Amino acid sequence: MLSISRLNLWLGGAAALALAVVVILGANPFAQDPFMVDLALRLGKPSMQHWFGTDEFGRDILARTAHGALISSGIALSTVLLATAVGGAIGVVAGFLRGWADRAWMILIDALLAFPGILLALALVAVFGASRWGIIGALTLAYIPIVARVVRGATLSLREKEFIEAARVSGDGAVTIMLRHVAPNLAGPVLVLMTSMFGWVLLSESALSFLGVGISPPAPTWGNMLAAARPHLDVAPHLAIVPGLCITAAVLAVNLLGDALRDYLDPRSRL
């Protein structure tokens, strides 16, 4: 009989696979052009030709939703990788070396954590600009403190283990111990964090686009598709339903997958 954790893993994997199919559809060269305007079909309801209907400019919503998945998931993945690399390095160094390095980094991290993530991202987008890399840079800086805090806490626990003391006694330097012994043992918690953070970043990117400071139209993202749907909710609610369901499904998928990975990687859950 499947355990709850294994069931979560399968559910999360299935939902993540469904999201991947949407991304593949966006890259399909045979899909409709997400930028093709046909005013004769504006605000069209779902049909055999346009499965999810058309928007206020007659553009195919399925094609725009799939293309938006490429943009939104690409931004989220880039942000997660950069924030994990930088925040993980800060957390390992601060937690292992302690002393002035730990105090200096934690003062900076605490200062950044004092600001709500979305407000910090808004301020940083104003500095970097609303380009794709500007948004990635802003979200990366907003999420680095979270990664650094989690990794530092795990490193503080690891540095007191017997195998770390054995490495010190054998003559290994601090850099060698961090790279060879500490970092590999952080892979489990960091992987779970990355999975959960992907959903957070996806929501943040959608929020920025919804507020008008994300990727600029006509390039579609799920957030700016929701924003564009607001004036037409009475006559064409499908304009908001489709990207809204995509955001919900994507966040649900990564949260389920993150919960399942956490249970699977925790030995106590298998007792």
C-alpha positions in Angstrom: 0.0 0.0 0.0 1.3 3.5 -0.9 2.4 5.6 2.1 1.2 9.2 2.3 4.7 10.5 1.5 5.0 8.2 -1.6 1.5 9.2 -2.7 2.5 12.9 -2.4 5.5 12.2 -4.5 3.5 10.6 -7.2 0.9 13.4 -7.1 3.6 16.1 -7.2 5.4 14.3 -10.0 2.2 14.1 -12.0 1.3 17.7 -11.5 4.9 18.8 -12.4 4.7 16.6 -15.5 1.4 18.4 -16.5 3.2 21.7 -16.1 6.1 20.4 -18.3 3.6 19.5 -21.0 2.3 23.1 -21.0 5.9 24.3 -21.4 6.5 21.9 -24.3 3.4 23.1 -26.0 4.8 26.6 -25.8 7.9 25.5 -27.6 6.0 23.5 -30.2 6.7 25.0 -33.6 3.3 23.9 -34.8 1.4 25.8 -32.0 -0.4 29.0 -33.0 1.5 32.3 -33.0 0.9 33.8 -29.5 1.4 37.3 -31.0 -1.0 37.0 -34.0 -3.7 39.7 -33.8 -7.1 39.1 -35.4 -9.6 41.7 -34.2 -12.5 39.8 -35.9 -12.0 37.1 -33.2 -11.5 39.4 -30.2 -12.9 38.1 -26.9 -13.8 34.8 -28.6 -15.1 32.0 -26.4 -13.4 28.5 -26.4 -13.9 26.7 -29.6 -12.4 23.9 -31.6 -10.1 26.4 -33.4 -9.1 28.2 -30.2 -9.5 25.8 -27.3 -9.1 28.4 -24.5 -10.7 31.3 -26.6 -9.1 34.5 -27.7 -8.2 37.7 -25.9 -9.1 41.4 -26.5 -6.9 41.4 -29.6 -8.0 38.1 -31.0 -4.8 36.3 -29.9 -5.0 32.6 -29.0 -5.1 32.2 -25.3 -3.7 28.6 -25.3 -0.7 29.7 -27.3 -0.1 32.8 -25.1 -0.5 30.7 -21.9 2.0 28.1 -23.1 4.4 30.8 -24.2 3.9 32.5 -20.9 4.8 29.3 -19.2 8.2 29.3 -20.9 8.9 32.9 -19.7 7.5 32.5 -16.2 9.2 29.2 -15.5 12.4 30.3 -17.1 12.5 33.4 -14.8 11.6 31.2 -11.7 14.3 28.6 -12.5 17.0 31.1 -13.1 16.1 32.9 -9.9 16.1 29.7 -7.9 19.5 28.6 -9.2 21.2 32.0 -8.7 19.6 32.6 -5.2 20.6 29.0 -4.1 24.2 29.4 -5.4 24.8 32.8 -3.8 22.7 32.3 -0.6 24.0 28.8 -0.1 27.6 30.0 -0.3 26.9 32.8 2.2 25.1 30.4 4.5 27.9 27.8 4.5 30.7 30.3 5.0 28.8 32.2 7.8 27.7 29.0 9.6 31.0 27.2 9.4 33.5 30.0 10.1 31.3 31.8 12.7 33.1 34.9 14.3 33.1 38.2 12.4 32.2 36.6 9.1 29.0 35.2 10.5 28.1 38.5 12.3 28.8 40.6 9.2 26.7 38.5 6.8 23.9 38.0 9.3 23.5 41.7 9.9 23.1 42.2 6.1 20.8 39.2 5.8 18.6 40.4 8.7 18.4 43.9 7.2 17.1 42.4 3.9 14.7 40.2 5.7 13.2 43.2 7.4 11.6 44.1 4.1 8.6 42.1 2.7 9.9 40.1 -0.2 7.5 41.6 -2.8 8.3 45.2 -1.7 12.0 44.5 -1.9 11.5 43.0 -5.4 9.5 46.1 -6.5 12.2 48.4 -5.3 14.9 46.4 -7.0 13.0 46.2 -10.3 12.8 50.0 -10.3 16.7 50.0 -10.1 17.4 47.1 -12.5 14.6 47.8 -15.0 11.7 45.6 -16.1 13.7 43.4 -18.5 13.9 39.7 -18.0 17.3 39.8 -16.4 16.3 42.8 -14.4 13.5 40.8 -12.9 15.7 37.8 -12.3 18.3 40.0 -10.5 15.6 41.7 -8.4 14.0 38.4 -7.3 17.4 36.7 -6.8 18.4 39.5 -4.3 15.0 39.2 -2.6 15.3 35.4 -2.1 19.0 35.2 -1.2 18.4 36.0 2.5 15.9 33.1 2.8 18.4 30.6 1.4 21.3 32.0 3.4 19.3 31.7 6.7 18.2 28.1 6.0 21.7 26.9 4.9 23.4 28.7 7.8 21.2 26.9 10.3 21.9 23.5 8.7 25.6 24.3 8.6 25.7 25.2 12.3 24.3 21.7 13.1 26.7 19.9 10.7 29.9 21.6 11.9 29.5 19.9 15.3 29.2 16.4 13.9 31.9 13.8 14.5 33.0 13.4 10.8 33.7 17.2 10.6 35.9 17.0 13.7 37.6 13.9 12.2 38.3 15.9 9.0 39.8 18.7 11.1 42.0 16.3 12.9 43.2 14.7 9.6 44.5 18.1 8.6 41.8 19.3 6.1 41.5 23.1 5.8 38.2 25.0 6.2 37.7 25.4 2.5 38.2 21.6 1.9 35.9 20.7 4.7 33.1 23.0 3.4 33.4 21.7 -0.1 34.0 18.0 0.5 32.0 17.4 3.7 29.5 20.2 4.5 28.1 21.1 1.0 27.2 17.5 0.0 25.4 16.9 3.3 23.3 20.0 2.6 22.0 18.6 -0.7 18.8 17.2 0.8 17.5 20.3 2.6 18.6 22.6 -0.2 16.8 20.5 -2.8 13.6 20.7 -0.8 14.0 24.4 -0.3 14.6 24.9 -4.1 11.5 23.0 -4.9 9.4 25.2 -2.6 11.1 28.4 -3.6 10.3 27.7 -7.3 6.6 28.2 -6.4 7.3 31.3 -4.3 9.3 32.9 -7.1 6.6 32.0 -9.7 4.0 33.8 -7.6 6.3 36.8 -7.1 7.0 37.0 -10.8 3.3 36.8 -11.6 2.6 39.5 -9.0 5.2 41.8 -10.5 3.7 41.3 -14.0 0.2 41.8 -12.6 1.2 45.1 -11.0 2.7 46.2 -14.4 6.4 46.1 -13.4 7.2 42.7 -14.8 7.7 41.6 -18.4 6.0 44.2 -20.7 3.3 43.2 -23.2 3.0 42.0 -25.8 5.2 39.3 -24.4 2.8 37.1 -22.4 3.3 36.0 -18.8 0.6 34.6 -16.6 0.7 37.7 -14.4 0.2 40.2 -17.2 -2.4 38.1 -18.8 -4.4 38.3 -15.5 -3.9 42.1 -15.5 -5.1 42.4 -19.1 -8.2 40.3 -18.3 -9.5 42.6 -15.6 -11.5 45.0 -17.8 -13.2 42.1 -19.6 -14.2 39.8 -16.7 -17.9 40.4 -17.2 -18.0 39.3 -20.9 -14.9 37.0 -21.1 -14.1 35.5 -17.7 -12.0 32.8 -19.4 -9.3 35.4 -20.0 -8.5 35.3 -16.3 -9.5 31.7 -15.5 -6.9 30.1 -17.8 -3.8 31.8 -16.5 -5.1 31.8 -12.9 -5.6 28.0 -13.1 -2.1 27.6 -14.5 -0.6 29.6 -11.6 -2.6 27.5 -9.1 -1.6 24.2 -10.7 2.1 25.1 -11.0 2.3 26.2 -7.3 0.4 23.2 -6.2 2.7 20.9 -8.2 5.9 22.2 -6.7 4.5 22.3 -3.2 3.4 18.7 -3.4 6.7 17.7 -4.8 8.5 19.7 -2.1 6.5 18.0 0.6 7.1 14.6 -0.9 10.8 15.2 -1.2 11.0 16.4 2.4 9.3 13.2 3.6 11.3 10.9 1.3 14.7 12.4 2.3 13.9 12.4 6.0 14.9 9.0 7.4 12.5 9.4 10.3 9.5 9.3 7.9 10.4 5.8 6.9 10.4 4.3 10.4 
